[in-house]
Amino acid sequence: MPSSLNKEILIIILNWNGFNDTLACLHSLKKVKSPRFDCLVVDNNSLINPETEIKNHFPEIVFFRLDDNRGFAGGNNVGIDYAIKNNYKYILLLNNDTIVDTDFLNPLVDTLEKNEQIKMVQPLIYNYENNNKTQTIWNAGGKWNTWIGDALTCKKISTNSINNHFKSDWLSGCALLIKTSEIVNLSGLNEKMFAYYEDVDLSFKMNRNGNALAMVPKSLIYHKANSSVNNESSFKSKEGSLNPLVHFWNARNRIWVIKKYQPWYFLPFNAVSILFYYSLLLCYFLIRGRFAKFNATLKGLWQGLSQSMD
């Protein structure tokens, strides 16, 4: 891994009680062929400060520890501010629960450099399960369904077009390479959203002309889905494996995105979709006795309707 600062790209990795994942991600980055990047780890006030251990393995890493958990948006904004102040040309937001291929970075950079209208790109993301890379796609870009008012993840890609990049309605915050000059104008991620749909919001703000986002299938990474929100065990027995806060953020932030970006004439269809989906989900939580998730979802729906992201 490069050891000198002020290269072309700053890779920002957010850690929250996920030291082992973060270490594995950094080890995979150490094998990357490109010499064009530095790494910054932002710790979102983990229960145990991982700085010493990370520095023992990677002394060249820049490390910031926050005094509170600022979520995906707030934690990454700390890194974004650092990149802007240190004049990096590109910023890569990378989940700590990912493993990257050795040549994942160059295709992303090449796409931005050869296409002036493109401002933000993501790799093709496969699942990483049981310590193994799979050939199951986790994310190949995203589509926004205006009828239901929701962000849908693409799970397939044509093998005949593997050398091309594809336009996308939104890109996953799991791995985003962004032109620093563009995110300066947008003031980073929306910290009020905390987590979930903040990448959709950023994509919509970035993609005003409809051609600013691309998924690059020649760039490959692998993702351990949901590990960042399942690193506390208190809900795994009674409430299942997913933290109830995920349901709160998803419900609230989806409604916020609808209110901000959807044309008014789609709102009745969106309302029916939300009513149908969340009625079924809430009934399921009641039947299973998952009252923490039930209450979190209701709270998310209420805040989504009564407040806004701005």
C-alpha positions in Angstrom: 0.0 0.0 0.0 1.3 3.5 -0.8 2.9 5.2 2.2 3.2 8.8 1.1 0.4 11.3 1.3 -1.1 13.5 -1.3 -1.5 11.0 -4.1 -4.3 11.3 -6.6 -7.0 9.3 -4.8 -8.0 9.1 -1.1 -9.8 5.9 -0.1 -12.1 6.5 2.9 -13.0 3.5 5.0 -15.5 3.8 7.8 -15.1 1.6 10.8 -17.7 0.9 13.5 -17.1 -2.1 15.8 -15.8 -4.0 12.7 -12.1 -4.2 13.2 -11.6 -7.6 11.6 -13.5 -6.6 8.5 -11.5 -3.4 8.3 -8.2 -5.2 8.6 -9.2 -7.7 5.9 -10.3 -4.8 3.6 -6.9 -3.0 4.2 -5.0 -6.2 3.4 -6.8 -6.6 0.1 -6.0 -2.9 -0.7 -2.4 -3.6 0.0 -2.4 -5.9 -3.0 -3.9 -3.4 -5.4 -1.6 -2.6 -8.3 -2.2 1.1 -8.6 0.2 3.4 -6.8 -2.2 6.3 -6.9 -3.9 6.2 -3.6 -3.7 6.9 0.1 -6.0 5.4 2.8 -7.9 7.1 5.6 -9.8 5.1 8.3 -12.5 7.0 10.1 -13.6 5.2 13.3 -17.2 6.0 14.3 -16.6 5.8 18.1 -16.3 2.0 18.2 -16.5 0.4 21.7 -12.8 -0.5 21.4 -10.4 2.0 19.8 -8.8 0.1 16.9 -6.1 2.7 16.2 -3.1 0.9 17.8 -3.9 -2.4 16.1 -4.5 -0.8 12.7 -1.3 1.2 12.9 0.6 -1.9 13.9 -0.4 -3.5 10.7 -0.5 -0.4 8.5 1.6 2.4 9.9 1.1 4.5 6.8 -2.7 4.7 7.3 -4.2 8.1 8.3 -6.6 7.4 11.2 -9.3 9.6 12.7 -11.4 8.6 15.7 -14.7 10.4 16.3 -16.1 11.1 19.7 -19.6 9.9 18.6 -21.2 7.7 16.0 -22.0 10.0 13.1 -23.4 7.3 10.9 -22.4 6.5 7.3 -23.0 10.1 6.2 -21.3 11.9 9.0 -18.3 9.6 9.3 -17.6 9.7 5.5 -18.0 13.5 5.5 -15.0 13.7 7.9 -12.9 11.9 5.3 -14.4 13.9 2.4 -13.4 17.2 4.2 -9.8 15.8 4.7 -9.6 14.9 1.0 -10.8 18.4 -0.1 -8.3 20.1 2.2 -5.4 18.0 0.9 -6.3 18.5 -2.7 -7.1 14.9 -3.8 -8.5 14.7 -7.3 -10.7 11.7 -6.5 -12.4 10.3 -3.4 -13.3 6.6 -3.0 -15.9 5.7 -0.3 -15.3 2.1 0.5 -17.2 -0.1 3.0 -15.0 -1.8 5.5 -16.8 -5.1 4.9 -15.4 -5.4 1.3 -12.6 -7.3 -0.4 -11.2 -5.7 -3.5 -9.6 -7.2 -6.6 -6.1 -6.2 -7.3 -7.1 -4.2 -10.4 -10.4 -2.7 -9.3 -9.2 0.9 -9.1 -7.8 1.6 -12.6 -11.1 0.9 -14.6 -13.0 3.3 -12.3 -10.4 6.1 -12.7 -10.2 5.5 -16.5 -13.9 5.8 -16.8 -14.0 9.2 -15.1 -10.9 10.5 -17.0 -12.2 9.5 -20.4 -15.8 10.7 -19.9 -16.1 14.3 -18.9 -19.8 14.1 -18.2 -19.5 11.2 -15.7 -18.9 12.4 -12.1 -19.3 9.3 -10.0 -18.8 5.6 -10.6 -19.0 2.3 -8.8 -17.6 -1.2 -9.4 -19.5 -4.4 -10.0 -20.1 -5.8 -6.5 -20.3 -9.5 -5.9 -21.2 -11.3 -2.6 -18.5 -12.4 -0.3 -19.7 -15.4 1.8 -18.0 -17.8 4.2 -14.6 -16.2 3.5 -15.0 -16.8 -0.2 -15.6 -14.7 -3.3 -18.8 -15.7 -5.1 -20.1 -15.2 -8.6 -23.4 -13.9 -7.2 -24.0 -10.2 -7.9 -24.8 -8.1 -4.9 -25.0 -4.8 -6.8 -24.6 -3.8 -10.4 -26.0 -0.3 -10.1 -29.5 0.8 -9.3 -32.8 1.8 -10.8 -35.3 4.2 -9.3 -38.9 3.0 -9.7 -41.1 6.1 -9.8 -44.3 4.1 -9.5 -43.5 2.6 -6.1 -41.0 5.3 -5.1 -38.1 3.1 -4.2 -34.5 2.4 -5.1 -34.1 -1.1 -6.7 -30.8 -2.9 -7.0 -29.7 -4.4 -10.3 -28.6 -8.0 -9.9 -27.7 -8.9 -13.5 -25.4 -7.7 -16.2 -24.9 -8.8 -19.8 -21.6 -10.7 -20.2 -21.4 -9.4 -23.7 -21.0 -5.9 -22.4 -18.5 -6.5 -19.7 -16.0 -4.0 -21.1 -18.5 -1.1 -21.2 -19.8 1.1 -18.5 -23.5 1.5 -17.8 -25.6 4.5 -16.9 -27.4 4.1 -13.5 -30.1 6.0 -11.7 -28.2 5.7 -8.4 -25.0 4.1 -7.2 -24.3 2.1 -4.0 -22.4 3.8 -1.2 -20.6 0.5 -0.7 -18.0 1.7 -3.2 -18.1 5.1 -4.9 -15.3 6.9 -6.8 -16.2 10.5 -7.0 -14.6 13.6 -8.6 -13.7 15.8 -5.6 -14.5 18.9 -7.5 -18.1 17.7 -7.8 -18.8 16.7 -4.2 -17.4 20.1 -3.0 -20.4 21.7 -4.7 -22.8 19.3 -2.9 -21.4 19.7 0.6 -20.9 16.0 1.0 -23.5 13.4 2.2 -26.6 14.4 4.0 -25.8 13.8 7.7 -29.4 14.0 8.8 -30.1 10.7 7.0 -27.4 9.0 9.1 -27.5 5.8 7.0 -29.4 4.2 4.2 -30.7 6.1 1.1 -28.0 8.7 1.6 -26.3 7.3 -1.5 -29.5 7.6 -3.4 -29.8 11.2 -2.4 -26.2 11.9 -3.4 -26.7 10.2 -6.7 -29.8 12.2 -7.5 -28.0 15.5 -6.6 -25.0 14.5 -8.7 -27.1 13.2 -11.7 -29.0 16.3 -12.7 -28.2 15.8 -16.4 -29.0 12.1 -16.3 -25.5 11.1 -17.5 -23.3 11.6 -14.5 -23.4 8.1 -12.9 -21.9 4.8 -14.2 -21.4 1.3 -13.1 -18.0 -0.1 -14.3 -18.2 -4.0 -14.6 -14.4 -4.3 -15.3 -13.9 -3.2 -11.7 -14.7 -5.9 -9.2 -15.1 -6.0 -5.4 -16.8 -8.4 -3.0 -19.1 -7.4 -0.2 -20.1 -9.1 3.1 -23.7 -7.9 3.1 -25.1 -6.3 6.3 -22.0 -7.0 8.5 -21.7 -3.3 9.4 -25.2 -3.3 11.0 -25.0 -6.8 12.5 -21.9 -6.2 14.7 -23.9 -6.0 17.9 -25.4 -9.2 19.1 -28.2 -7.9 21.3 -30.9 -8.4 18.7 -29.8 -11.7 17.2 -32.0 -13.9 19.3 -35.3 -12.2 19.8 -35.3 -9.7 17.0 -33.5 -11.7 14.3 -30.1 -10.9 12.7 -30.9 -7.3 11.5 -30.6 -4.3 13.8 -34.1 -2.6 14.3 -32.4 0.7 13.5 -32.1 -0.5 9.9 -35.9 -0.6 9.6 -36.1 2.9 11.1 -33.6 4.4 8.7 -35.1 2.6 5.7 -38.6 3.7 6.4 -37.8 7.3 7.2 -35.2 8.0 4.5 -37.3 6.4 1.7 -40.1 8.7 2.5 -37.7 11.7 2.7 -36.3 10.8 -0.8 -39.8 10.5 -2.2 -40.9 13.9 -0.8 -37.8 15.6 -2.2 -37.5 14.1 -5.6 -40.7 12.5 -6.8 -43.0 14.4 -9.2 -46.3 15.2 -7.4 -48.4 13.1 -9.8 -46.6 9.9 -8.6 -47.2 10.5 -4.9 -50.6 8.7 -4.8 -49.0 5.6 -6.2 -46.1 5.9 -3.8 -48.5 6.2 -0.9 -50.3 3.0 -1.8 -47.0 1.2 -2.2 -45.8 2.3 1.2 -49.1 1.5 2.9 -49.2 -2.0 1.4 -45.6 -2.9 2.1 -45.3 -1.5 5.6 -48.7 -3.0 6.6 -47.4 -6.4 5.8 -44.1 -5.8 7.4 -45.6 -4.5 10.7 -48.0 -7.5 10.8 -45.1 -9.8 10.4 -43.2 -8.1 13.2 -46.2 -8.5 15.5 -46.7 -12.1 14.7 -43.0 -12.9 15.3 -43.0 -10.8 18.5 -40.3 -8.5 17.2 -41.6 -5.4 19.0 -38.3 -3.5 18.8 -38.5 -3.7 15.0 -42.2 -2.9 15.0 -41.6 0.3 17.1 -38.6 1.3 15.1 -40.5 1.0 11.8 -43.4 3.1 13.1 -41.0 5.7 14.3 -39.3 5.8 11.0 -42.6 6.2 9.1 -43.7 9.0 11.4 -40.5 10.9 11.1 -40.5 10.4 7.4 -43.9 12.0 7.1 -43.5 14.7 9.7 -40.0 15.8 8.9 -37.8 16.3 5.8 -34.1 15.6 5.0 -33.3 19.3 4.5 
